[in-house]
């Protein structure tokens, strides 16, 4: 709402917003994946710090999904999160 009026974004604006949220979620998922790799390594120098960072990124991801849900609804937010996870899995497959 802006000055008490509901905003009705265009399809292009909704797509741009969705793309930005998807990119942010992908960045967070990639960060979590990298830290999980660090934790699974035979030697992890500062395990407590890495675990704390994983938790921070997970909370940030939850907040990003909730923010999207506030604007577009729970179902759309779940679809966006699923899309981001699929994209991450595809990028992992291409990297192999």
N, CA, C and O atoms as a CHARMM CRD file, in Angstrom:
* protein
*
  384
    1    1 UNK  N      0.83200  -1.17600   0.00000 PROA 1      0.00000
    2    1 UNK  CA     0.00000   0.00000   0.00000 PROA 1      0.00000
    3    1 UNK  C      0.87700   1.23900   0.00000 PROA 1      0.00000
    4    1 UNK  O      1.92700   1.28500   0.64100 PROA 1      0.00000
    5    2 UNK  N      0.42700   2.21800  -0.72100 PROA 2      0.00000
    6    2 UNK  CA     1.12900   3.47900  -0.80300 PROA 2      0.00000
    7    2 UNK  C      0.09000   4.57600  -0.61000 PROA 2      0.00000
    8    2 UNK  O     -0.82500   4.70400  -1.42300 PROA 2      0.00000
    9    3 UNK  N      0.21000   5.35900   0.43700 PROA 3      0.00000
   10    3 UNK  CA    -0.77600   6.39700   0.76000 PROA 3      0.00000
   11    3 UNK  C     -2.17200   5.81500   0.89600 PROA 3      0.00000
   12    3 UNK  O     -3.14600   6.45500   0.49900 PROA 3      0.00000
   13    4 UNK  N     -2.28900   4.60600   1.45400 PROA 4      0.00000
   14    4 UNK  CA    -3.58000   3.97900   1.66500 PROA 4      0.00000
   15    4 UNK  C     -4.14800   3.27900   0.45300 PROA 4      0.00000
   16    4 UNK  O     -5.23400   2.70500   0.53200 PROA 4      0.00000
   17    5 UNK  N     -3.44500   3.30800  -0.67000 PROA 5      0.00000
   18    5 UNK  CA    -3.92900   2.66900  -1.89200 PROA 5      0.00000
   19    5 UNK  C     -3.16400   1.37200  -2.12500 PROA 5      0.00000
   20    5 UNK  O     -1.95200   1.30300  -1.91900 PROA 5      0.00000
   21    6 UNK  N     -3.88500   0.35600  -2.55500 PROA 6      0.00000
   22    6 UNK  CA    -3.23000  -0.90900  -2.90200 PROA 6      0.00000
   23    6 UNK  C     -2.45800  -0.73200  -4.19900 PROA 6      0.00000
   24    6 UNK  O     -2.93600  -0.11300  -5.15000 PROA 6      0.00000
   25    7 UNK  N     -1.26200  -1.28600  -4.21400 PROA 7      0.00000
   26    7 UNK  CA    -0.45900  -1.25100  -5.43300 PROA 7      0.00000
   27    7 UNK  C     -0.74400  -2.50200  -6.24500 PROA 7      0.00000
   28    7 UNK  O     -0.89700  -3.59000  -5.68900 PROA 7      0.00000
   29    8 UNK  N     -0.81300  -2.35100  -7.53400 PROA 8      0.00000
   30    8 UNK  CA    -1.01800  -3.49200  -8.42900 PROA 8      0.00000
   31    8 UNK  C      0.14600  -3.50400  -9.41300 PROA 8      0.00000
   32    8 UNK  O      0.10200  -2.84200 -10.45000 PROA 8      0.00000
   33    9 UNK  N      1.20400  -4.27300  -9.07300 PROA 9      0.00000
   34    9 UNK  CA     2.36700  -4.30700  -9.96200 PROA 9      0.00000
   35    9 UNK  C      2.03300  -4.99600 -11.28000 PROA 9      0.00000
   36    9 UNK  O      1.16800  -5.86900 -11.34700 PROA 9      0.00000
   37   10 UNK  N      2.73500  -4.58400 -12.31300 PROA 10     0.00000
   38   10 UNK  CA     2.56900  -5.22700 -13.61800 PROA 10     0.00000
   39   10 UNK  C      3.19200  -6.61900 -13.57500 PROA 10     0.00000
   40   10 UNK  O      3.92000  -6.95900 -12.64300 PROA 10     0.00000
   41   11 UNK  N      2.89900  -7.40600 -14.58600 PROA 11     0.00000
   42   11 UNK  CA     3.48400  -8.75000 -14.66600 PROA 11     0.00000
   43   11 UNK  C      5.00600  -8.67300 -14.71200 PROA 11     0.00000
   44   11 UNK  O      5.68900  -9.50200 -14.11100 PROA 11     0.00000
   45   12 UNK  N      5.53700  -7.68400 -15.42000 PROA 12     0.00000
   46   12 UNK  CA     7.00000  -7.52500 -15.50600 PROA 12     0.00000
   47   12 UNK  C      7.58600  -7.17500 -14.13600 PROA 12     0.00000
   48   12 UNK  O      8.66500  -7.65200 -13.78500 PROA 12     0.00000
   49   13 UNK  N      6.88600  -6.35000 -13.36500 PROA 13     0.00000
   50   13 UNK  CA     7.36500  -5.99200 -12.02200 PROA 13     0.00000
   51   13 UNK  C      7.33200  -7.19500 -11.09000 PROA 13     0.00000
   52   13 UNK  O      8.25600  -7.40500 -10.30400 PROA 13     0.00000
   53   14 UNK  N      6.27400  -7.97600 -11.18000 PROA 14     0.00000
   54   14 UNK  CA     6.17300  -9.19200 -10.35800 PROA 14     0.00000
   55   14 UNK  C      7.30600 -10.14000 -10.72400 PROA 14     0.00000
   56   14 UNK  O      7.92400 -10.73600  -9.84200 PROA 14     0.00000
   57   15 UNK  N      7.58200 -10.28300 -12.00800 PROA 15     0.00000
   58   15 UNK  CA     8.67100 -11.16600 -12.46100 PROA 15     0.00000
   59   15 UNK  C     10.01600 -10.68000 -11.94300 PROA 15     0.00000
   60   15 UNK  O     10.83900 -11.48200 -11.50200 PROA 15     0.00000
   61   16 UNK  N     10.24300  -9.37200 -11.99500 PROA 16     0.00000
   62   16 UNK  CA    11.50600  -8.81000 -11.50900 PROA 16     0.00000
   63   16 UNK  C     11.66100  -9.03000 -10.00200 PROA 16     0.00000
   64   16 UNK  O     12.74400  -9.37100  -9.52600 PROA 16     0.00000
   65   17 UNK  N     10.58500  -8.83300  -9.26900 PROA 17     0.00000
   66   17 UNK  CA    10.61300  -9.05900  -7.81600 PROA 17     0.00000
   67   17 UNK  C     10.89800 -10.52900  -7.53300 PROA 17     0.00000
   68   17 UNK  O     11.71600 -10.85800  -6.67300 PROA 17     0.00000
   69   18 UNK  N     10.22200 -11.40600  -8.25900 PROA 18     0.00000
   70   18 UNK  CA    10.39800 -12.85200  -8.06900 PROA 18     0.00000
   71   18 UNK  C     11.82800 -13.26000  -8.40100 PROA 18     0.00000
   72   18 UNK  O     12.43600 -14.04900  -7.67700 PROA 18     0.00000
   73   19 UNK  N     12.36300 -12.72700  -9.48800 PROA 19     0.00000
   74   19 UNK  CA    13.74600 -13.05200  -9.86600 PROA 19     0.00000
   75   19 UNK  C     14.72700 -12.61300  -8.78600 PROA 19     0.00000
   76   19 UNK  O     15.66300 -13.34600  -8.46700 PROA 19     0.00000
   77   20 UNK  N     14.52500 -11.42200  -8.22100 PROA 20     0.00000
   78   20 UNK  CA    15.42800 -10.93700  -7.15900 PROA 20     0.00000
   79   20 UNK  C     15.35200 -11.83300  -5.93300 PROA 20     0.00000
   80   20 UNK  O     16.37700 -12.17400  -5.34100 PROA 20     0.00000
   81   21 UNK  N     14.13800 -12.21500  -5.55400 PROA 21     0.00000
   82   21 UNK  CA    13.99000 -13.09900  -4.39400 PROA 21     0.00000
   83   21 UNK  C     14.61800 -14.46400  -4.67100 PROA 21     0.00000
   84   21 UNK  O     15.27800 -15.03100  -3.80000 PROA 21     0.00000
   85   22 UNK  N     14.41700 -14.99100  -5.87400 PROA 22     0.00000
   86   22 UNK  CA    14.99500 -16.29100  -6.22600 PROA 22     0.00000
   87   22 UNK  C     16.52100 -16.23000  -6.17200 PROA 22     0.00000
   88   22 UNK  O     17.16400 -17.14800  -5.66200 PROA 22     0.00000
   89   23 UNK  N     17.09600 -15.15200  -6.69700 PROA 23     0.00000
   90   23 UNK  CA    18.55500 -14.99900  -6.65300 PROA 23     0.00000
   91   23 UNK  C     19.06200 -14.96100  -5.21400 PROA 23     0.00000
   92   23 UNK  O     20.07300 -15.58400  -4.88800 PROA 23     0.00000
   93   24 UNK  N     18.36300 -14.23500  -4.36800 PROA 24     0.00000
   94   24 UNK  CA    18.76900 -14.13800  -2.95400 PROA 24     0.00000
   95   24 UNK  C     18.69400 -15.51500  -2.28100 PROA 24     0.00000
   96   24 UNK  O     19.61100 -15.90700  -1.55900 PROA 24     0.00000
   97   25 UNK  N     17.61100 -16.23700  -2.51900 PROA 25     0.00000
   98   25 UNK  CA    17.45400 -17.56400  -1.92300 PROA 25     0.00000
   99   25 UNK  C     18.53400 -18.50300  -2.44200 PROA 25     0.00000
  100   25 UNK  O     19.09300 -19.28900  -1.67700 PROA 25     0.00000
  101   26 UNK  N     18.83400 -18.42800  -3.74500 PROA 26     0.00000
  102   26 UNK  CA    19.89900 -19.27000  -4.31300 PROA 26     0.00000
  103   26 UNK  C     21.25200 -18.96000  -3.67600 PROA 26     0.00000
  104   26 UNK  O     22.02100 -19.87100  -3.36900 PROA 26     0.00000
  105   27 UNK  N     21.54000 -17.68200  -3.47900 PROA 27     0.00000
  106   27 UNK  CA    22.79400 -17.30200  -2.82500 PROA 27     0.00000
  107   27 UNK  C     22.87000 -17.89200  -1.42200 PROA 27     0.00000
  108   27 UNK  O     23.91100 -18.39900  -1.00600 PROA 27     0.00000
  109   28 UNK  N     21.75900 -17.81900  -0.70200 PROA 28     0.00000
  110   28 UNK  CA    21.73900 -18.36900   0.65800 PROA 28     0.00000
  111   28 UNK  C     21.90400 -19.88300   0.63900 PROA 28     0.00000
  112   28 UNK  O     22.66100 -20.43600   1.43700 PROA 28     0.00000
  113   29 UNK  N     21.19800 -20.55700  -0.27000 PROA 29     0.00000
  114   29 UNK  CA    21.33100 -22.01400  -0.38200 PROA 29     0.00000
  115   29 UNK  C     22.75400 -22.41100  -0.73500 PROA 29     0.00000
  116   29 UNK  O     23.28500 -23.38100  -0.19500 PROA 29     0.00000
  117   30 UNK  N     23.37200 -21.66300  -1.64200 PROA 30     0.00000
  118   30 UNK  CA    24.76200 -21.95700  -2.00600 PROA 30     0.00000
  119   30 UNK  C     25.69100 -21.76500  -0.81200 PROA 30     0.00000
  120   30 UNK  O     26.60800 -22.55700  -0.59700 PROA 30     0.00000
  121   31 UNK  N     25.45100 -20.72100  -0.04600 PROA 31     0.00000
  122   31 UNK  CA    26.26100 -20.48700   1.15200 PROA 31     0.00000
  123   31 UNK  C     26.11500 -21.61000   2.16200 PROA 31     0.00000
  124   31 UNK  O     27.09900 -22.06300   2.74600 PROA 31     0.00000
  125   32 UNK  N     24.89200 -22.05600   2.36400 PROA 32     0.00000
  126   32 UNK  CA    24.63300 -23.16300   3.28900 PROA 32     0.00000
  127   32 UNK  C     25.32300 -24.42400   2.79500 PROA 32     0.00000
  128   32 UNK  O     25.93100 -25.15300   3.57800 PROA 32     0.00000
  129   33 UNK  N     25.22800 -24.68500   1.47600 PROA 33     0.00000
  130   33 UNK  CA    25.86500 -25.88100   0.90800 PROA 33     0.00000
  131   33 UNK  C     27.37600 -25.84900   1.11800 PROA 33     0.00000
  132   33 UNK  O     27.97300 -26.85700   1.49800 PROA 33     0.00000
  133   34 UNK  N     27.99200 -24.70300   0.87400 PROA 34     0.00000
  134   34 UNK  CA    29.43900 -24.58100   1.06600 PROA 34     0.00000
  135   34 UNK  C     29.83000 -24.80300   2.52700 PROA 34     0.00000
  136   34 UNK  O     30.81500 -25.48300   2.81600 PROA 34     0.00000
  137   35 UNK  N     29.06600 -24.23600   3.42700 PROA 35     0.00000
  138   35 UNK  CA    29.38100 -24.41000   4.85200 PROA 35     0.00000
  139   35 UNK  C     29.16300 -25.85300   5.29300 PROA 35     0.00000
  140   35 UNK  O     29.91500 -26.38000   6.11200 PROA 35     0.00000
  141   36 UNK  N     28.12700 -26.49100   4.74400 PROA 36     0.00000
  142   36 UNK  CA    27.90800 -27.91000   5.06000 PROA 36     0.00000
  143   36 UNK  C     29.09100 -28.75500   4.58900 PROA 36     0.00000
  144   36 UNK  O     29.48700 -29.71000   5.25700 PROA 36     0.00000
  145   37 UNK  N     29.65300 -28.39400   3.42800 PROA 37     0.00000
  146   37 UNK  CA    30.85300 -29.08800   2.95200 PROA 37     0.00000
  147   37 UNK  C     32.00500 -28.91200   3.93700 PROA 37     0.00000
  148   37 UNK  O     32.73300 -29.85800   4.23800 PROA 37     0.00000
  149   38 UNK  N     32.15700 -27.69900   4.42700 PROA 38     0.00000
  150   38 UNK  CA    33.20800 -27.41600   5.40600 PROA 38     0.00000
  151   38 UNK  C     33.01200 -28.26900   6.65000 PROA 38     0.00000
  152   38 UNK  O     33.97000 -28.82400   7.18900 PROA 38     0.00000
  153   39 UNK  N     31.76200 -28.37200   7.10500 PROA 39     0.00000
  154   39 UNK  CA    31.48000 -29.16900   8.30300 PROA 39     0.00000
  155   39 UNK  C     31.71800 -30.65500   8.08500 PROA 39     0.00000
  156   39 UNK  O     32.06000 -31.37200   9.02500 PROA 39     0.00000
  157   40 UNK  N     31.54000 -31.12300   6.85600 PROA 40     0.00000
  158   40 UNK  CA    31.71900 -32.55800   6.60200 PROA 40     0.00000
  159   40 UNK  C     33.17000 -32.91900   6.29100 PROA 40     0.00000
  160   40 UNK  O     33.50200 -34.09400   6.13800 PROA 40     0.00000
  161   41 UNK  N     34.02400 -31.91700   6.19900 PROA 41     0.00000
  162   41 UNK  CA    35.44700 -32.18200   5.94700 PROA 41     0.00000
  163   41 UNK  C     36.06200 -32.89000   7.15400 PROA 41     0.00000
  164   41 UNK  O     35.59400 -32.72800   8.28000 PROA 41     0.00000
  165   42 UNK  N     37.11200 -33.67400   6.91200 PROA 42     0.00000
  166   42 UNK  CA    37.75500 -34.38900   8.02200 PROA 42     0.00000
  167   42 UNK  C     38.22400 -33.45200   9.14100 PROA 42     0.00000
  168   42 UNK  O     38.20600 -33.81700  10.31700 PROA 42     0.00000
  169   43 UNK  N     38.63900 -32.25600   8.76300 PROA 43     0.00000
  170   43 UNK  CA    39.09100 -31.29800   9.76900 PROA 43     0.00000
  171   43 UNK  C     38.34700 -29.98300   9.54600 PROA 43     0.00000
  172   43 UNK  O     38.35500 -29.41800   8.45200 PROA 43     0.00000
  173   44 UNK  N     37.71500 -29.52300  10.59800 PROA 44     0.00000
  174   44 UNK  CA    37.03300 -28.22600  10.56100 PROA 44     0.00000
  175   44 UNK  C     37.55100 -27.45100  11.76300 PROA 44     0.00000
  176   44 UNK  O     37.22400 -27.76500  12.90700 PROA 44     0.00000
  177   45 UNK  N     38.35600 -26.44300  11.49300 PROA 45     0.00000
  178   45 UNK  CA    39.06000 -25.71500  12.55400 PROA 45     0.00000
  179   45 UNK  C     38.11000 -25.06500  13.54600 PROA 45     0.00000
  180   45 UNK  O     38.30100 -25.18700  14.75600 PROA 45     0.00000
  181   46 UNK  N     37.09000 -24.37600  13.05000 PROA 46     0.00000
  182   46 UNK  CA    36.19700 -23.62500  13.93800 PROA 46     0.00000
  183   46 UNK  C     34.74500 -24.06300  13.72300 PROA 46     0.00000
  184   46 UNK  O     33.91700 -23.30000  13.22500 PROA 46     0.00000
  185   47 UNK  N     34.46400 -25.28700  14.10500 PROA 47     0.00000
  186   47 UNK  CA    33.14800 -25.88900  13.88200 PROA 47     0.00000
  187   47 UNK  C     32.01200 -25.04600  14.45900 PROA 47     0.00000
  188   47 UNK  O     30.98300 -24.88400  13.80300 PROA 47     0.00000
  189   48 UNK  N     32.16900 -24.51700  15.64200 PROA 48     0.00000
  190   48 UNK  CA    31.10100 -23.74300  16.27300 PROA 48     0.00000
  191   48 UNK  C     30.75800 -22.49800  15.44500 PROA 48     0.00000
  192   48 UNK  O     29.58500 -22.16400  15.27800 PROA 48     0.00000
  193   49 UNK  N     31.78200 -21.81600  14.93000 PROA 49     0.00000
  194   49 UNK  CA    31.54800 -20.62000  14.12300 PROA 49     0.00000
  195   49 UNK  C     30.84200 -20.97800  12.81600 PROA 49     0.00000
  196   49 UNK  O     29.93000 -20.27200  12.38400 PROA 49     0.00000
  197   50 UNK  N     31.26400 -22.06900  12.19400 PROA 50     0.00000
  198   50 UNK  CA    30.65600 -22.49400  10.93200 PROA 50     0.00000
  199   50 UNK  C     29.20300 -22.90700  11.16500 PROA 50     0.00000
  200   50 UNK  O     28.32500 -22.55200  10.37800 PROA 50     0.00000
  201   51 UNK  N     28.94800 -23.64300  12.22100 PROA 51     0.00000
  202   51 UNK  CA    27.57400 -24.04900  12.54000 PROA 51     0.00000
  203   51 UNK  C     26.69200 -22.82900  12.80000 PROA 51     0.00000
  204   51 UNK  O     25.54100 -22.79000  12.36600 PROA 51     0.00000
  205   52 UNK  N     27.22700 -21.84100  13.50400 PROA 52     0.00000
  206   52 UNK  CA    26.47300 -20.61400  13.77000 PROA 52     0.00000
  207   52 UNK  C     26.15600 -19.87700  12.47100 PROA 52     0.00000
  208   52 UNK  O     25.07100 -19.31500  12.32000 PROA 52     0.00000
  209   53 UNK  N     27.09600 -19.88100  11.54500 PROA 53     0.00000
  210   53 UNK  CA    26.88100 -19.22200  10.25500 PROA 53     0.00000
  211   53 UNK  C     25.82700 -19.95700   9.43600 PROA 53     0.00000
  212   53 UNK  O     25.01900 -19.32300   8.75800 PROA 53     0.00000
  213   54 UNK  N     25.82600 -21.28700   9.49100 PROA 54     0.00000
  214   54 UNK  CA    24.79400 -22.06700   8.80500 PROA 54     0.00000
  215   54 UNK  C     23.42300 -21.68300   9.35800 PROA 54     0.00000
  216   54 UNK  O     22.48700 -21.45500   8.59200 PROA 54     0.00000
  217   55 UNK  N     23.30400 -21.61200  10.66300 PROA 55     0.00000
  218   55 UNK  CA    22.02700 -21.24600  11.28000 PROA 55     0.00000
  219   55 UNK  C     21.60700 -19.83600  10.89000 PROA 55     0.00000
  220   55 UNK  O     20.42500 -19.58800  10.65100 PROA 55     0.00000
  221   56 UNK  N     22.55800 -18.91100  10.82300 PROA 56     0.00000
  222   56 UNK  CA    22.24800 -17.53600  10.44100 PROA 56     0.00000
  223   56 UNK  C     21.71000 -17.49100   9.00900 PROA 56     0.00000
  224   56 UNK  O     20.72300 -16.81200   8.72800 PROA 56     0.00000
  225   57 UNK  N     22.36900 -18.22000   8.11500 PROA 57     0.00000
  226   57 UNK  CA    21.92400 -18.24600   6.72700 PROA 57     0.00000
  227   57 UNK  C     20.54400 -18.89700   6.58800 PROA 57     0.00000
  228   57 UNK  O     19.72700 -18.44900   5.78400 PROA 57     0.00000
  229   58 UNK  N     20.28400 -19.94200   7.36000 PROA 58     0.00000
  230   58 UNK  CA    18.96500 -20.59200   7.32700 PROA 58     0.00000
  231   58 UNK  C     17.88000 -19.63600   7.79700 PROA 58     0.00000
  232   58 UNK  O     16.79400 -19.59100   7.22000 PROA 58     0.00000
  233   59 UNK  N     18.17100 -18.87300   8.84000 PROA 59     0.00000
  234   59 UNK  CA    17.19600 -17.89000   9.32800 PROA 59     0.00000
  235   59 UNK  C     16.97900 -16.79200   8.30000 PROA 59     0.00000
  236   59 UNK  O     15.85200 -16.33600   8.10500 PROA 59     0.00000
  237   60 UNK  N     18.04300 -16.36800   7.64500 PROA 60     0.00000
  238   60 UNK  CA    17.92900 -15.34300   6.60800 PROA 60     0.00000
  239   60 UNK  C     17.09500 -15.86500   5.44100 PROA 60     0.00000
  240   60 UNK  O     16.30200 -15.12300   4.86100 PROA 60     0.00000
  241   61 UNK  N     17.27300 -17.13900   5.09600 PROA 61     0.00000
  242   61 UNK  CA    16.49200 -17.72600   4.02100 PROA 61     0.00000
  243   61 UNK  C     15.01100 -17.79500   4.39900 PROA 61     0.00000
  244   61 UNK  O     14.14300 -17.47100   3.58800 PROA 61     0.00000
  245   62 UNK  N     14.73200 -18.21300   5.61600 PROA 62     0.00000
  246   62 UNK  CA    13.35400 -18.26100   6.09000 PROA 62     0.00000
  247   62 UNK  C     12.72600 -16.87400   6.03400 PROA 62     0.00000
  248   62 UNK  O     11.57700 -16.72500   5.62000 PROA 62     0.00000
  249   63 UNK  N     13.47400 -15.87000   6.44600 PROA 63     0.00000
  250   63 UNK  CA    12.97100 -14.49200   6.42000 PROA 63     0.00000
  251   63 UNK  C     12.69100 -14.03600   4.98600 PROA 63     0.00000
  252   63 UNK  O     11.69900 -13.35100   4.73700 PROA 63     0.00000
  253   64 UNK  N     13.55600 -14.41300   4.04700 PROA 64     0.00000
  254   64 UNK  CA    13.35600 -14.03200   2.64700 PROA 64     0.00000
  255   64 UNK  C     12.09400 -14.68400   2.08400 PROA 64     0.00000
  256   64 UNK  O     11.33200 -14.03900   1.36400 PROA 64     0.00000
  257   65 UNK  N     11.87300 -15.94800   2.40600 PROA 65     0.00000
  258   65 UNK  CA    10.67900 -16.65400   1.93900 PROA 65     0.00000
  259   65 UNK  C      9.43200 -16.03200   2.57500 PROA 65     0.00000
  260   65 UNK  O      8.41700 -15.85000   1.90200 PROA 65     0.00000
  261   66 UNK  N      9.50500 -15.70800   3.86200 PROA 66     0.00000
  262   66 UNK  CA     8.36700 -15.09800   4.55000 PROA 66     0.00000
  263   66 UNK  C      8.05500 -13.71500   3.97700 PROA 66     0.00000
  264   66 UNK  O      6.88700 -13.34200   3.86400 PROA 66     0.00000
  265   67 UNK  N      9.07200 -12.96600   3.62000 PROA 67     0.00000
  266   67 UNK  CA     8.87200 -11.64300   3.02800 PROA 67     0.00000
  267   67 UNK  C      8.14200 -11.77900   1.69200 PROA 67     0.00000
  268   67 UNK  O      7.21900 -11.01800   1.40100 PROA 67     0.00000
  269   68 UNK  N      8.56100 -12.74700   0.88700 PROA 68     0.00000
  270   68 UNK  CA     7.89800 -12.98000  -0.38900 PROA 68     0.00000
  271   68 UNK  C      6.44900 -13.41700  -0.15600 PROA 68     0.00000
  272   68 UNK  O      5.54200 -12.97600  -0.86100 PROA 68     0.00000
  273   69 UNK  N      6.23900 -14.28300   0.83500 PROA 69     0.00000
  274   69 UNK  CA     4.89300 -14.76300   1.15300 PROA 69     0.00000
  275   69 UNK  C      3.97200 -13.61800   1.56800 PROA 69     0.00000
  276   69 UNK  O      2.78300 -13.62500   1.24900 PROA 69     0.00000
  277   70 UNK  N      4.52200 -12.64000   2.27800 PROA 70     0.00000
  278   70 UNK  CA     3.70700 -11.50500   2.71800 PROA 70     0.00000
  279   70 UNK  C      3.15400 -10.72800   1.52700 PROA 70     0.00000
  280   70 UNK  O      2.07400 -10.14400   1.61000 PROA 70     0.00000
  281   71 UNK  N      3.88300 -10.72200   0.43600 PROA 71     0.00000
  282   71 UNK  CA     3.43300  -9.99300  -0.74500 PROA 71     0.00000
  283   71 UNK  C      2.62900 -10.85000  -1.71400 PROA 71     0.00000
  284   71 UNK  O      1.69700 -10.35900  -2.35000 PROA 71     0.00000
  285   72 UNK  N      2.98300 -12.12800  -1.83200 PROA 72     0.00000
  286   72 UNK  CA     2.40200 -12.95700  -2.88800 PROA 72     0.00000
  287   72 UNK  C      1.68600 -14.21000  -2.39300 PROA 72     0.00000
  288   72 UNK  O      1.12600 -14.95700  -3.19500 PROA 72     0.00000
  289   73 UNK  N      1.69700 -14.44900  -1.08800 PROA 73     0.00000
  290   73 UNK  CA     0.99000 -15.60100  -0.53100 PROA 73     0.00000
  291   73 UNK  C      1.91400 -16.77900  -0.24600 PROA 73     0.00000
  292   73 UNK  O      3.00000 -16.90600  -0.81200 PROA 73     0.00000
  293   74 UNK  N      1.43900 -17.62900   0.64900 PROA 74     0.00000
  294   74 UNK  CA     2.21300 -18.79200   1.08700 PROA 74     0.00000
  295   74 UNK  C      2.50900 -19.76100  -0.05200 PROA 74     0.00000
  296   74 UNK  O      3.63100 -20.24900  -0.18900 PROA 74     0.00000
  297   75 UNK  N      1.49800 -20.03300  -0.86500 PROA 75     0.00000
  298   75 UNK  CA     1.69800 -20.99800  -1.94900 PROA 75     0.00000
  299   75 UNK  C      2.76800 -20.50700  -2.92200 PROA 75     0.00000
  300   75 UNK  O      3.63400 -21.27800  -3.33500 PROA 75     0.00000
  301   76 UNK  N      2.70800 -19.23600  -3.28400 PROA 76     0.00000
  302   76 UNK  CA     3.71000 -18.67600  -4.19000 PROA 76     0.00000
  303   76 UNK  C      5.09900 -18.73500  -3.56100 PROA 76     0.00000
  304   76 UNK  O      6.08200 -19.00800  -4.25100 PROA 76     0.00000
  305   77 UNK  N      5.18600 -18.48400  -2.26700 PROA 77     0.00000
  306   77 UNK  CA     6.47400 -18.53100  -1.57000 PROA 77     0.00000
  307   77 UNK  C      7.03300 -19.94800  -1.55200 PROA 77     0.00000
  308   77 UNK  O      8.23300 -20.14500  -1.74200 PROA 77     0.00000
  309   78 UNK  N      6.17400 -20.93200  -1.32500 PROA 78     0.00000
  310   78 UNK  CA     6.63500 -22.32900  -1.34000 PROA 78     0.00000
  311   78 UNK  C      7.11100 -22.71900  -2.73700 PROA 78     0.00000
  312   78 UNK  O      8.09700 -23.44100  -2.88100 PROA 78     0.00000
  313   79 UNK  N      6.41400 -22.24500  -3.75700 PROA 79     0.00000
  314   79 UNK  CA     6.82800 -22.53800  -5.13200 PROA 79     0.00000
  315   79 UNK  C      8.16400 -21.87600  -5.45400 PROA 79     0.00000
  316   79 UNK  O      9.01500 -22.46100  -6.12400 PROA 79     0.00000
  317   80 UNK  N      8.33400 -20.65000  -4.96800 PROA 80     0.00000
  318   80 UNK  CA     9.59500 -19.94900  -5.19800 PROA 80     0.00000
  319   80 UNK  C     10.75200 -20.68100  -4.53100 PROA 80     0.00000
  320   80 UNK  O     11.81400 -20.84800  -5.13100 PROA 80     0.00000
  321   81 UNK  N     10.55000 -21.11200  -3.30300 PROA 81     0.00000
  322   81 UNK  CA    11.59800 -21.84700  -2.59500 PROA 81     0.00000
  323   81 UNK  C     11.91100 -23.16000  -3.31500 PROA 81     0.00000
  324   81 UNK  O     13.07600 -23.53100  -3.46200 PROA 81     0.00000
  325   82 UNK  N     10.87100 -23.85700  -3.76100 PROA 82     0.00000
  326   82 UNK  CA    11.08200 -25.11300  -4.49300 PROA 82     0.00000
  327   82 UNK  C     11.83300 -24.85300  -5.80300 PROA 82     0.00000
  328   82 UNK  O     12.71200 -25.62600  -6.18400 PROA 82     0.00000
  329   83 UNK  N     11.48400 -23.77100  -6.48200 PROA 83     0.00000
  330   83 UNK  CA    12.17800 -23.40200  -7.71000 PROA 83     0.00000
  331   83 UNK  C     13.66400 -23.15500  -7.43800 PROA 83     0.00000
  332   83 UNK  O     14.52300 -23.64400  -8.17100 PROA 83     0.00000
  333   84 UNK  N     13.95800 -22.40200  -6.39200 PROA 84     0.00000
  334   84 UNK  CA    15.35200 -22.09300  -6.05100 PROA 84     0.00000
  335   84 UNK  C     16.12400 -23.37200  -5.73300 PROA 84     0.00000
  336   84 UNK  O     17.27200 -23.52900  -6.14900 PROA 84     0.00000
  337   85 UNK  N     15.50100 -24.27200  -5.00600 PROA 85     0.00000
  338   85 UNK  CA    16.16900 -25.53700  -4.67300 PROA 85     0.00000
  339   85 UNK  C     16.42300 -26.37800  -5.93300 PROA 85     0.00000
  340   85 UNK  O     17.47300 -27.00500  -6.06700 PROA 85     0.00000
  341   86 UNK  N     15.45200 -26.38200  -6.85100 PROA 86     0.00000
  342   86 UNK  CA    15.64900 -27.11100  -8.12500 PROA 86     0.00000
  343   86 UNK  C     16.79700 -26.49600  -8.91700 PROA 86     0.00000
  344   86 UNK  O     17.63300 -27.21300  -9.46700 PROA 86     0.00000
  345   87 UNK  N     16.83400 -25.17100  -8.97400 PROA 87     0.00000
  346   87 UNK  CA    17.90300 -24.49200  -9.70300 PROA 87     0.00000
  347   87 UNK  C     19.26100 -24.83200  -9.08700 PROA 87     0.00000
  348   87 UNK  O     20.23700 -25.05400  -9.80300 PROA 87     0.00000
  349   88 UNK  N     19.31300 -24.87100  -7.76500 PROA 88     0.00000
  350   88 UNK  CA    20.56600 -25.21800  -7.10800 PROA 88     0.00000
  351   88 UNK  C     20.96400 -26.64200  -7.46800 PROA 88     0.00000
  352   88 UNK  O     22.13100 -26.89900  -7.76600 PROA 88     0.00000
  353   89 UNK  N     20.01900 -27.56300  -7.44600 PROA 89     0.00000
  354   89 UNK  CA    20.32700 -28.95400  -7.79600 PROA 89     0.00000
  355   89 UNK  C     20.78700 -29.07400  -9.23900 PROA 89     0.00000
  356   89 UNK  O     21.68100 -29.86300  -9.54100 PROA 89     0.00000
  357   90 UNK  N     20.18500 -28.29800 -10.13100 PROA 90     0.00000
  358   90 UNK  CA    20.61600 -28.30500 -11.52700 PROA 90     0.00000
  359   90 UNK  C     22.03000 -27.77500 -11.65900 PROA 90     0.00000
  360   90 UNK  O     22.82900 -28.32400 -12.41800 PROA 90     0.00000
  361   91 UNK  N     22.34700 -26.72600 -10.93800 PROA 91     0.00000
  362   91 UNK  CA    23.69800 -26.16500 -11.02900 PROA 91     0.00000
  363   91 UNK  C     24.73000 -27.11800 -10.43500 PROA 91     0.00000
  364   91 UNK  O     25.86300 -27.17900 -10.91300 PROA 91     0.00000
  365   92 UNK  N     24.35200 -27.85700  -9.40400 PROA 92     0.00000
  366   92 UNK  CA    25.25800 -28.85400  -8.82700 PROA 92     0.00000
  367   92 UNK  C     25.50100 -29.95400  -9.86100 PROA 92     0.00000
  368   92 UNK  O     26.63000 -30.41500 -10.02900 PROA 92     0.00000
  369   93 UNK  N     24.43900 -30.37200 -10.55300 PROA 93     0.00000
  370   93 UNK  CA    24.57000 -31.41300 -11.57400 PROA 93     0.00000
  371   93 UNK  C     25.46900 -30.98000 -12.72100 PROA 93     0.00000
  372   93 UNK  O     26.24800 -31.78100 -13.23900 PROA 93     0.00000
  373   94 UNK  N     25.36500 -29.70300 -13.12600 PROA 94     0.00000
  374   94 UNK  CA    26.21300 -29.19600 -14.20700 PROA 94     0.00000
  375   94 UNK  C     27.65800 -29.07500 -13.78400 PROA 94     0.00000
  376   94 UNK  O     28.56200 -29.19900 -14.61100 PROA 94     0.00000
  377   95 UNK  N     27.88900 -28.82900 -12.48300 PROA 95     0.00000
  378   95 UNK  CA    29.24700 -28.63300 -11.97600 PROA 95     0.00000
  379   95 UNK  C     30.00800 -29.95000 -11.89400 PROA 95     0.00000
  380   95 UNK  O     31.23800 -29.94600 -11.83900 PROA 95     0.00000
  381   96 UNK  N     29.31600 -31.04700 -11.88600 PROA 96     0.00000
  382   96 UNK  CA    29.98100 -32.36000 -11.73100 PROA 96     0.00000
  383   96 UNK  C     30.62400 -32.79700 -12.98600 PROA 96     0.00000
  384   96 UNK  O     31.22300 -33.87100 -13.03100 PROA 96     0.00000
